[in-house]
């Protein structure tokens, strides 16, 4: 009987892991910049201040309470939330950088990105409106 319970628990855990949302990196519809994952990471860590072409960039983030941010931080930035907070504390203390502005909802992100040609952000893929923004990268 305990083997059956263990298998059932494993199936539930596997289903929960597989339902994690895909993350879409988005830009303005008129922005045709191309970036790779390392460049995206560097933008979000303040190590790059412009798109690879040299064009200005406005990096936008979600608040730590957002599950998409948690996945983005872990998957793309390769850090935990506490590690990221410590990183930005060091950067602020040494005047080497500031964290990207944080927005509360995917709707706020979409509104800003759809009006700002320099913006780059991420949201749950299901929240994307391709009539308003362009997806340049997806993380599963």
C-alpha positions in Angstrom: 0.0 0.0 0.0 2.8 2.5 0.8 4.4 1.8 -2.6 1.1 2.9 -4.2 1.0 6.0 -2.1 4.6 6.8 -3.1 3.9 6.3 -6.8 0.8 8.5 -6.5 2.7 11.3 -4.8 5.5 11.0 -7.4 2.9 11.4 -10.2 1.4 14.5 -8.5 4.8 16.0 -8.1 5.7 15.3 -11.7 2.5 16.9 -12.9 3.1 20.0 -10.8 6.6 20.4 -12.2 5.4 20.0 -15.7 2.7 22.6 -15.4 5.2 25.4 -14.9 4.5 28.2 -17.3 6.7 29.0 -20.3 8.4 32.3 -20.0 8.3 34.7 -22.9 10.9 37.5 -23.3 9.2 40.4 -25.0 10.0 43.7 -26.7 8.1 46.4 -28.6 6.6 45.3 -31.9 9.0 47.6 -33.8 12.1 46.3 -31.9 14.0 43.8 -34.0 17.0 43.3 -31.7 18.4 39.8 -31.5 19.9 38.6 -28.2 21.0 35.3 -26.8 20.5 33.9 -23.3 23.9 35.2 -22.0 23.2 38.7 -23.2 19.7 38.6 -21.7 21.3 37.5 -18.4 23.8 40.3 -18.6 21.0 42.9 -19.3 19.1 41.7 -16.2 22.2 41.8 -14.1 23.2 45.2 -15.2 26.4 44.0 -16.9 25.2 45.3 -20.3 23.6 48.7 -20.5 22.5 48.5 -24.1 21.2 46.0 -26.6 24.0 44.2 -28.5 23.6 46.7 -31.4 24.3 49.6 -29.0 20.7 50.8 -28.9 19.4 52.0 -25.5 17.4 49.4 -23.5 14.9 49.7 -20.6 15.0 46.5 -18.7 11.8 45.7 -16.8 11.3 43.1 -14.0 8.4 41.6 -12.1 8.1 41.7 -8.3 9.5 38.8 -6.3 6.0 37.6 -5.4 5.4 36.7 -9.0 5.9 33.0 -9.8 7.2 33.9 -13.3 9.9 36.0 -11.8 10.9 33.1 -9.6 11.2 30.8 -12.6 13.1 33.5 -14.6 15.5 34.2 -11.8 16.3 30.5 -11.4 16.3 29.5 -15.1 17.8 32.5 -16.9 19.7 34.4 -14.2 20.8 31.1 -12.6 20.3 32.5 -9.1 18.0 32.2 -6.1 16.0 35.2 -5.1 18.2 35.7 -2.0 21.3 35.5 -4.1 19.9 38.0 -6.5 19.0 40.4 -3.6 22.5 40.1 -2.2 24.0 40.8 -5.7 21.9 44.0 -6.1 22.8 45.1 -2.5 26.5 44.8 -3.5 26.0 46.6 -6.8 24.0 49.4 -5.1 26.5 49.8 -2.2 29.5 50.0 -4.7 27.5 52.4 -7.0 28.0 49.9 -9.9 24.3 49.5 -10.8 20.7 49.5 -9.9 18.2 46.6 -10.3 15.6 47.0 -13.1 12.3 48.6 -12.1 9.8 46.1 -10.9 6.2 45.9 -12.1 3.4 44.2 -10.2 1.4 42.5 -13.0 1.9 41.1 -16.5 -0.7 43.6 -17.7 1.6 46.5 -16.5 4.5 44.9 -18.3 2.6 44.5 -21.5 1.3 48.1 -21.3 4.8 49.6 -20.9 6.5 47.3 -23.4 3.8 48.0 -26.0 4.5 51.8 -25.7 8.3 51.8 -25.1 10.5 50.8 -28.1 13.5 50.4 -25.8 11.8 48.1 -23.3 12.6 44.4 -22.7 10.7 42.3 -20.2 9.4 38.8 -19.5 5.9 37.4 -18.8 4.1 34.1 -18.8 3.8 33.0 -22.4 0.0 32.7 -22.0 -0.2 36.4 -21.1 1.4 37.6 -24.3 -0.7 39.6 -26.8 1.2 39.4 -30.1 -0.8 42.3 -31.4 1.0 44.5 -28.8 4.5 43.0 -28.3 7.0 40.8 -30.0 8.3 37.6 -28.4 12.1 37.2 -29.0 12.8 34.2 -26.8 10.9 31.5 -24.9 12.0 29.4 -21.9 10.1 26.2 -21.1 
